[in-house]
Amino acid sequence: MIEFSDASKFISDFEFIYSKKIIRIPYTTKEGVRKTILMCQCGKTFISLPYLSLGVTENKITDRKTAPFMLFETEEGNIISTSKKQWEIRDTLAHSPYIYSDKLFTWINLTEKQNTMQLYSSDIRRKIRKSEKEGIIIKHGTDKHLIKDFYRVYQLRMKEIGVAPIHKNIITRSIKCKRTVLFVAYKGKQAVGSATLDDMDNGVMANGLFSTLSKFNHFYVSYALHNAMINFSKDKNAVYYSLGRSTRNSSVHNYKKHYKGEDIPLYWSYSKKKKNIRDYKLLYKLWGMLPFFITKRLGQVISKYVY
């Protein structure tokens, strides 16, 4: 999990961006160290943390009298609760017998090479140069024009893969908190790729959302976008650049392997056995069959309930 000595600023930004109240839950590690896990109540389940790949802990000790329950880590590394409330904890370690472990994220250590191009294989360098030669231009920023172009490409791509897009307001609020910068790829005047770059406050710049239009993939748009975001991250003295979350051994994961970064497994642990919405493959197919004008409106409503 991500650890803060004081998570007050993080909590303030998270609550503003996602419109969800964070609850501080007392947590005692197996070594007896008392910490706090940040959680949100989503329906009947307390999640650490919705929308994010990893949970967040704080070194401050929470008043146990004000918390709805407490969490304790056993010698085996499992987490148990003082109540029967349902919970979900996201970490790079498993904390229960009931886990969802199909996801991982890939990151690149930016301090290993002084020049960005030295981080890449010869094949990636060739594709970046090819993209530039074909006239792909990358713009970054937070202005309204970029937001509009970013979200149009993002919605179209989510429609292609059968996934509901997150609400546009989440992106604009994250920009207001100065946590997110948008990157948009253009072929001429047409936006053909888009991505978000998020400052995680711990030396990590993370690619959160990433979309390219399929019919322009032969211009190597994705490589140009990642290269631009990696250069930006190095300029901000980031230690790591995360290529974002993907499903293990999926086409997206196999693509990220080209960058020769480090794969970090993710374990989402549950208080009891449950069915994961990601197992309902038919829903993705049905979503892809809906007309775009329906998905771009309905998707922003549905995404509120997908964490």
Contacts in CASP RR format, 6 or more apart in sequence:
PFRMAT RR
TARGET T0000
AUTHOR 0000-0000-0000
METHOD contacts of the structure
MODEL  1
MIEFSDASKFISDFEFIYSKKIIRIPYTTKEGVRKTILMCQCGKTFISLP
YLSLGVTENKITDRKTAPFMLFETEEGNIISTSKKQWEIRDTLAHSPYIY
SDKLFTWINLTEKQNTMQLYSSDIRRKIRKSEKEGIIIKHGTDKHLIKDF
YRVYQLRMKEIGVAPIHKNIITRSIKCKRTVLFVAYKGKQAVGSATLDDM
DNGVMANGLFSTLSKFNHFYVSYALHNAMINFSKDKNAVYYSLGRSTRNS
SVHNYKKHYKGEDIPLYWSYSKKKKNIRDYKLLYKLWGMLPFFITKRLGQ
VISKYVY
1 37 0 8 1.000
1 48 0 8 1.000
1 54 0 8 1.000
1 55 0 8 1.000
1 56 0 8 1.000
1 57 0 8 1.000
1 89 0 8 1.000
1 90 0 8 1.000
1 91 0 8 1.000
1 92 0 8 1.000
2 54 0 8 1.000
2 55 0 8 1.000
2 56 0 8 1.000
2 57 0 8 1.000
2 200 0 8 1.000
2 202 0 8 1.000
3 56 0 8 1.000
3 57 0 8 1.000
3 58 0 8 1.000
3 59 0 8 1.000
4 10 0 8 1.000
4 56 0 8 1.000
4 57 0 8 1.000
4 58 0 8 1.000
4 59 0 8 1.000
4 201 0 8 1.000
5 58 0 8 1.000
5 59 0 8 1.000
5 60 0 8 1.000
6 58 0 8 1.000
6 59 0 8 1.000
6 60 0 8 1.000
7 36 0 8 1.000
7 38 0 8 1.000
7 56 0 8 1.000
7 58 0 8 1.000
7 60 0 8 1.000
9 201 0 8 1.000
10 38 0 8 1.000
10 56 0 8 1.000
10 201 0 8 1.000
11 22 0 8 1.000
11 38 0 8 1.000
13 174 0 8 1.000
13 177 0 8 1.000
13 179 0 8 1.000
14 20 0 8 1.000
14 22 0 8 1.000
14 38 0 8 1.000
14 49 0 8 1.000
15 21 0 8 1.000
15 22 0 8 1.000
16 173 0 8 1.000
16 176 0 8 1.000
16 177 0 8 1.000
17 170 0 8 1.000
17 173 0 8 1.000
17 174 0 8 1.000
17 177 0 8 1.000
17 179 0 8 1.000
18 40 0 8 1.000
18 50 0 8 1.000
18 51 0 8 1.000
18 170 0 8 1.000
20 40 0 8 1.000
20 42 0 8 1.000
20 50 0 8 1.000
21 40 0 8 1.000
21 41 0 8 1.000
22 38 0 8 1.000
22 39 0 8 1.000
22 40 0 8 1.000
22 49 0 8 1.000
23 38 0 8 1.000
23 39 0 8 1.000
23 40 0 8 1.000
23 41 0 8 1.000
23 46 0 8 1.000
23 67 0 8 1.000
23 68 0 8 1.000
24 36 0 8 1.000
24 37 0 8 1.000
24 38 0 8 1.000
24 58 0 8 1.000
24 60 0 8 1.000
24 62 0 8 1.000
24 67 0 8 1.000
25 36 0 8 1.000
25 37 0 8 1.000
25 38 0 8 1.000
25 39 0 8 1.000
25 46 0 8 1.000
25 48 0 8 1.000
25 62 0 8 1.000
25 67 0 8 1.000
25 68 0 8 1.000
25 69 0 8 1.000
25 70 0 8 1.000
25 71 0 8 1.000
26 34 0 8 1.000
26 36 0 8 1.000
26 61 0 8 1.000
26 62 0 8 1.000
26 64 0 8 1.000
26 67 0 8 1.000
26 70 0 8 1.000
26 71 0 8 1.000
27 34 0 8 1.000
27 35 0 8 1.000
27 36 0 8 1.000
27 37 0 8 1.000
27 57 0 8 1.000
27 70 0 8 1.000
27 71 0 8 1.000
27 72 0 8 1.000
27 73 0 8 1.000
27 79 0 8 1.000
28 34 0 8 1.000
28 35 0 8 1.000
28 70 0 8 1.000
28 71 0 8 1.000
28 72 0 8 1.000
28 73 0 8 1.000
29 35 0 8 1.000
29 73 0 8 1.000
30 73 0 8 1.000
30 74 0 8 1.000
30 75 0 8 1.000
30 77 0 8 1.000
34 61 0 8 1.000
35 57 0 8 1.000
35 58 0 8 1.000
35 59 0 8 1.000
35 61 0 8 1.000
36 57 0 8 1.000
36 58 0 8 1.000
36 59 0 8 1.000
36 60 0 8 1.000
36 61 0 8 1.000
36 62 0 8 1.000
37 48 0 8 1.000
37 55 0 8 1.000
37 56 0 8 1.000
37 57 0 8 1.000
37 58 0 8 1.000
37 71 0 8 1.000
37 89 0 8 1.000
38 48 0 8 1.000
38 49 0 8 1.000
38 55 0 8 1.000
38 56 0 8 1.000
38 57 0 8 1.000
38 58 0 8 1.000
39 46 0 8 1.000
39 47 0 8 1.000
39 48 0 8 1.000
39 49 0 8 1.000
39 87 0 8 1.000
40 46 0 8 1.000
40 47 0 8 1.000
40 48 0 8 1.000
40 49 0 8 1.000
40 50 0 8 1.000
41 47 0 8 1.000
42 50 0 8 1.000
42 307 0 8 1.000
44 85 0 8 1.000
44 86 0 8 1.000
45 86 0 8 1.000
45 87 0 8 1.000
45 88 0 8 1.000
46 68 0 8 1.000
46 69 0 8 1.000
46 85 0 8 1.000
46 86 0 8 1.000
46 87 0 8 1.000
46 88 0 8 1.000
47 87 0 8 1.000
47 88 0 8 1.000
47 90 0 8 1.000
47 307 0 8 1.000
48 55 0 8 1.000
48 56 0 8 1.000
48 87 0 8 1.000
48 88 0 8 1.000
48 89 0 8 1.000
48 90 0 8 1.000
49 55 0 8 1.000
49 56 0 8 1.000
49 90 0 8 1.000
50 307 0 8 1.000
51 166 0 8 1.000
51 307 0 8 1.000
52 90 0 8 1.000
53 90 0 8 1.000
53 103 0 8 1.000
53 105 0 8 1.000
53 244 0 8 1.000
53 245 0 8 1.000
53 266 0 8 1.000
54 90 0 8 1.000
54 91 0 8 1.000
54 92 0 8 1.000
54 266 0 8 1.000
55 89 0 8 1.000
55 90 0 8 1.000
55 91 0 8 1.000
64 70 0 8 1.000
68 83 0 8 1.000
68 85 0 8 1.000
69 81 0 8 1.000
69 82 0 8 1.000
69 83 0 8 1.000
69 85 0 8 1.000
70 81 0 8 1.000
70 82 0 8 1.000
71 79 0 8 1.000
71 80 0 8 1.000
71 81 0 8 1.000
71 82 0 8 1.000
71 87 0 8 1.000
72 79 0 8 1.000
72 80 0 8 1.000
72 81 0 8 1.000
72 82 0 8 1.000
73 79 0 8 1.000
73 95 0 8 1.000
74 80 0 8 1.000
77 93 0 8 1.000
77 95 0 8 1.000
78 95 0 8 1.000
78 96 0 8 1.000
78 97 0 8 1.000
79 87 0 8 1.000
79 89 0 8 1.000
79 95 0 8 1.000
79 96 0 8 1.000
79 269 0 8 1.000
81 87 0 8 1.000
81 271 0 8 1.000
85 271 0 8 1.000
86 270 0 8 1.000
86 271 0 8 1.000
86 272 0 8 1.000
87 270 0 8 1.000
87 271 0 8 1.000
88 268 0 8 1.000
88 269 0 8 1.000
88 270 0 8 1.000
88 271 0 8 1.000
89 95 0 8 1.000
89 96 0 8 1.000
89 268 0 8 1.000
89 269 0 8 1.000
90 266 0 8 1.000
90 267 0 8 1.000
90 268 0 8 1.000
90 269 0 8 1.000
91 266 0 8 1.000
91 267 0 8 1.000
91 269 0 8 1.000
92 264 0 8 1.000
92 265 0 8 1.000
92 266 0 8 1.000
92 267 0 8 1.000
93 267 0 8 1.000
94 101 0 8 1.000
94 267 0 8 1.000
94 269 0 8 1.000
95 267 0 8 1.000
95 269 0 8 1.000
96 269 0 8 1.000
96 270 0 8 1.000
96 271 0 8 1.000
98 269 0 8 1.000
98 270 0 8 1.000
98 271 0 8 1.000
98 272 0 8 1.000
98 273 0 8 1.000
98 274 0 8 1.000
99 267 0 8 1.000
99 268 0 8 1.000
99 269 0 8 1.000
99 270 0 8 1.000
100 267 0 8 1.000
100 268 0 8 1.000
100 270 0 8 1.000
100 276 0 8 1.000
100 278 0 8 1.000
101 265 0 8 1.000
101 266 0 8 1.000
101 267 0 8 1.000
101 268 0 8 1.000
102 247 0 8 1.000
102 248 0 8 1.000
102 278 0 8 1.000
103 245 0 8 1.000
103 246 0 8 1.000
103 247 0 8 1.000
103 248 0 8 1.000
103 266 0 8 1.000
103 268 0 8 1.000
104 245 0 8 1.000
104 246 0 8 1.000
104 248 0 8 1.000
104 253 0 8 1.000
104 263 0 8 1.000
104 264 0 8 1.000
104 265 0 8 1.000
104 266 0 8 1.000
105 206 0 8 1.000
105 242 0 8 1.000
105 243 0 8 1.000
105 244 0 8 1.000
105 245 0 8 1.000
105 246 0 8 1.000
105 263 0 8 1.000
105 264 0 8 1.000
105 266 0 8 1.000
106 242 0 8 1.000
106 243 0 8 1.000
106 244 0 8 1.000
106 246 0 8 1.000
106 253 0 8 1.000
106 256 0 8 1.000
106 257 0 8 1.000
106 259 0 8 1.000
106 261 0 8 1.000
106 262 0 8 1.000
106 263 0 8 1.000
106 264 0 8 1.000
107 204 0 8 1.000
107 240 0 8 1.000
107 241 0 8 1.000
107 242 0 8 1.000
107 243 0 8 1.000
107 244 0 8 1.000
107 261 0 8 1.000
107 262 0 8 1.000
107 264 0 8 1.000
108 119 0 8 1.000
108 230 0 8 1.000
108 240 0 8 1.000
108 241 0 8 1.000
108 243 0 8 1.000
108 259 0 8 1.000
108 261 0 8 1.000
108 262 0 8 1.000
109 239 0 8 1.000
109 240 0 8 1.000
109 261 0 8 1.000
109 262 0 8 1.000
110 119 0 8 1.000
110 230 0 8 1.000
110 233 0 8 1.000
110 234 0 8 1.000
110 238 0 8 1.000
110 239 0 8 1.000
110 240 0 8 1.000
110 241 0 8 1.000
111 239 0 8 1.000
112 119 0 8 1.000
113 119 0 8 1.000
116 227 0 8 1.000
116 230 0 8 1.000
116 231 0 8 1.000
116 234 0 8 1.000
117 125 0 8 1.000
117 128 0 8 1.000
119 230 0 8 1.000
119 259 0 8 1.000
120 128 0 8 1.000
120 227 0 8 1.000
120 259 0 8 1.000
121 258 0 8 1.000
121 260 0 8 1.000
123 258 0 8 1.000
124 223 0 8 1.000
124 258 0 8 1.000
124 259 0 8 1.000
127 220 0 8 1.000
127 223 0 8 1.000
128 220 0 8 1.000
128 223 0 8 1.000
128 224 0 8 1.000
128 227 0 8 1.000
130 219 0 8 1.000
130 220 0 8 1.000
131 219 0 8 1.000
131 220 0 8 1.000
131 221 0 8 1.000
131 223 0 8 1.000
131 224 0 8 1.000
132 224 0 8 1.000
134 187 0 8 1.000
134 219 0 8 1.000
134 220 0 8 1.000
135 187 0 8 1.000
135 188 0 8 1.000
135 219 0 8 1.000
136 185 0 8 1.000
136 186 0 8 1.000
136 187 0 8 1.000
136 192 0 8 1.000
136 219 0 8 1.000
136 220 0 8 1.000
136 221 0 8 1.000
136 224 0 8 1.000
137 185 0 8 1.000
137 186 0 8 1.000
137 188 0 8 1.000
138 183 0 8 1.000
138 184 0 8 1.000
138 185 0 8 1.000
138 186 0 8 1.000
138 224 0 8 1.000
138 225 0 8 1.000
138 228 0 8 1.000
139 146 0 8 1.000
139 183 0 8 1.000
139 184 0 8 1.000
139 186 0 8 1.000
140 146 0 8 1.000
140 181 0 8 1.000
140 182 0 8 1.000
140 183 0 8 1.000
140 184 0 8 1.000
140 197 0 8 1.000
140 228 0 8 1.000
140 232 0 8 1.000
141 181 0 8 1.000
141 182 0 8 1.000
141 183 0 8 1.000
142 175 0 8 1.000
142 180 0 8 1.000
142 181 0 8 1.000
142 182 0 8 1.000
146 182 0 8 1.000
146 184 0 8 1.000
147 168 0 8 1.000
147 171 0 8 1.000
147 172 0 8 1.000
147 175 0 8 1.000
147 182 0 8 1.000
149 184 0 8 1.000
149 186 0 8 1.000
149 191 0 8 1.000
149 194 0 8 1.000
150 171 0 8 1.000
150 182 0 8 1.000
150 184 0 8 1.000
150 191 0 8 1.000
150 194 0 8 1.000
150 195 0 8 1.000
150 196 0 8 1.000
151 165 0 8 1.000
151 168 0 8 1.000
151 171 0 8 1.000
151 194 0 8 1.000
152 191 0 8 1.000
153 184 0 8 1.000
153 191 0 8 1.000
153 192 0 8 1.000
153 193 0 8 1.000
153 194 0 8 1.000
153 211 0 8 1.000
153 212 0 8 1.000
153 213 0 8 1.000
154 165 0 8 1.000
154 194 0 8 1.000
154 209 0 8 1.000
154 211 0 8 1.000
155 165 0 8 1.000
155 292 0 8 1.000
155 295 0 8 1.000
155 296 0 8 1.000
156 211 0 8 1.000
156 213 0 8 1.000
156 292 0 8 1.000
157 193 0 8 1.000
157 211 0 8 1.000
157 212 0 8 1.000
157 213 0 8 1.000
158 164 0 8 1.000
158 165 0 8 1.000
158 211 0 8 1.000
158 295 0 8 1.000
159 287 0 8 1.000
159 288 0 8 1.000
159 290 0 8 1.000
159 292 0 8 1.000
159 295 0 8 1.000
159 296 0 8 1.000
160 214 0 8 1.000
160 288 0 8 1.000
161 284 0 8 1.000
161 288 0 8 1.000
162 284 0 8 1.000
162 285 0 8 1.000
162 287 0 8 1.000
162 288 0 8 1.000
163 284 0 8 1.000
163 287 0 8 1.000
164 287 0 8 1.000
164 295 0 8 1.000
164 298 0 8 1.000
164 299 0 8 1.000
164 300 0 8 1.000
164 302 0 8 1.000
164 303 0 8 1.000
164 306 0 8 1.000
165 295 0 8 1.000
165 296 0 8 1.000
165 299 0 8 1.000
165 300 0 8 1.000
165 303 0 8 1.000
166 209 0 8 1.000
166 300 0 8 1.000
166 303 0 8 1.000
167 300 0 8 1.000
167 303 0 8 1.000
167 304 0 8 1.000
168 300 0 8 1.000
171 180 0 8 1.000
171 182 0 8 1.000
171 196 0 8 1.000
171 209 0 8 1.000
174 180 0 8 1.000
174 196 0 8 1.000
174 198 0 8 1.000
175 181 0 8 1.000
175 182 0 8 1.000
178 199 0 8 1.000
179 198 0 8 1.000
179 199 0 8 1.000
180 196 0 8 1.000
180 197 0 8 1.000
180 198 0 8 1.000
180 199 0 8 1.000
181 196 0 8 1.000
181 197 0 8 1.000
181 232 0 8 1.000
182 194 0 8 1.000
182 195 0 8 1.000
182 196 0 8 1.000
182 197 0 8 1.000
183 194 0 8 1.000
183 195 0 8 1.000
183 196 0 8 1.000
183 197 0 8 1.000
183 225 0 8 1.000
183 228 0 8 1.000
183 229 0 8 1.000
183 232 0 8 1.000
184 191 0 8 1.000
184 193 0 8 1.000
184 194 0 8 1.000
185 191 0 8 1.000
185 192 0 8 1.000
185 193 0 8 1.000
185 194 0 8 1.000
185 212 0 8 1.000
185 221 0 8 1.000
185 224 0 8 1.000
185 225 0 8 1.000
186 192 0 8 1.000
187 216 0 8 1.000
187 219 0 8 1.000
187 221 0 8 1.000
192 212 0 8 1.000
192 213 0 8 1.000
192 216 0 8 1.000
192 219 0 8 1.000
192 221 0 8 1.000
193 211 0 8 1.000
193 212 0 8 1.000
193 213 0 8 1.000
193 216 0 8 1.000
193 221 0 8 1.000
193 225 0 8 1.000
194 209 0 8 1.000
194 210 0 8 1.000
194 211 0 8 1.000
194 212 0 8 1.000
194 225 0 8 1.000
195 207 0 8 1.000
195 208 0 8 1.000
195 209 0 8 1.000
195 210 0 8 1.000
195 211 0 8 1.000
195 225 0 8 1.000
195 226 0 8 1.000
195 229 0 8 1.000
196 207 0 8 1.000
196 208 0 8 1.000
196 209 0 8 1.000
196 210 0 8 1.000
197 205 0 8 1.000
197 206 0 8 1.000
197 207 0 8 1.000
197 208 0 8 1.000
197 229 0 8 1.000
197 232 0 8 1.000
197 233 0 8 1.000
198 205 0 8 1.000
198 206 0 8 1.000
198 207 0 8 1.000
198 208 0 8 1.000
199 205 0 8 1.000
199 236 0 8 1.000
200 206 0 8 1.000
200 242 0 8 1.000
203 238 0 8 1.000
203 239 0 8 1.000
203 240 0 8 1.000
204 238 0 8 1.000
204 239 0 8 1.000
204 240 0 8 1.000
204 241 0 8 1.000
204 242 0 8 1.000
205 229 0 8 1.000
205 232 0 8 1.000
205 233 0 8 1.000
205 236 0 8 1.000
205 238 0 8 1.000
205 240 0 8 1.000
205 241 0 8 1.000
205 242 0 8 1.000
206 241 0 8 1.000
206 242 0 8 1.000
206 244 0 8 1.000
207 226 0 8 1.000
207 229 0 8 1.000
207 241 0 8 1.000
207 242 0 8 1.000
207 243 0 8 1.000
207 244 0 8 1.000
208 242 0 8 1.000
208 244 0 8 1.000
208 245 0 8 1.000
210 222 0 8 1.000
210 225 0 8 1.000
210 244 0 8 1.000
212 221 0 8 1.000
212 222 0 8 1.000
212 225 0 8 1.000
213 221 0 8 1.000
222 255 0 8 1.000
226 243 0 8 1.000
226 259 0 8 1.000
229 241 0 8 1.000
230 241 0 8 1.000
233 241 0 8 1.000
243 256 0 8 1.000
243 259 0 8 1.000
243 261 0 8 1.000
244 256 0 8 1.000
245 266 0 8 1.000
246 252 0 8 1.000
246 253 0 8 1.000
246 256 0 8 1.000
247 253 0 8 1.000
248 265 0 8 1.000
253 263 0 8 1.000
277 283 0 8 1.000
277 306 0 8 1.000
287 295 0 8 1.000
288 295 0 8 1.000
290 298 0 8 1.000
END
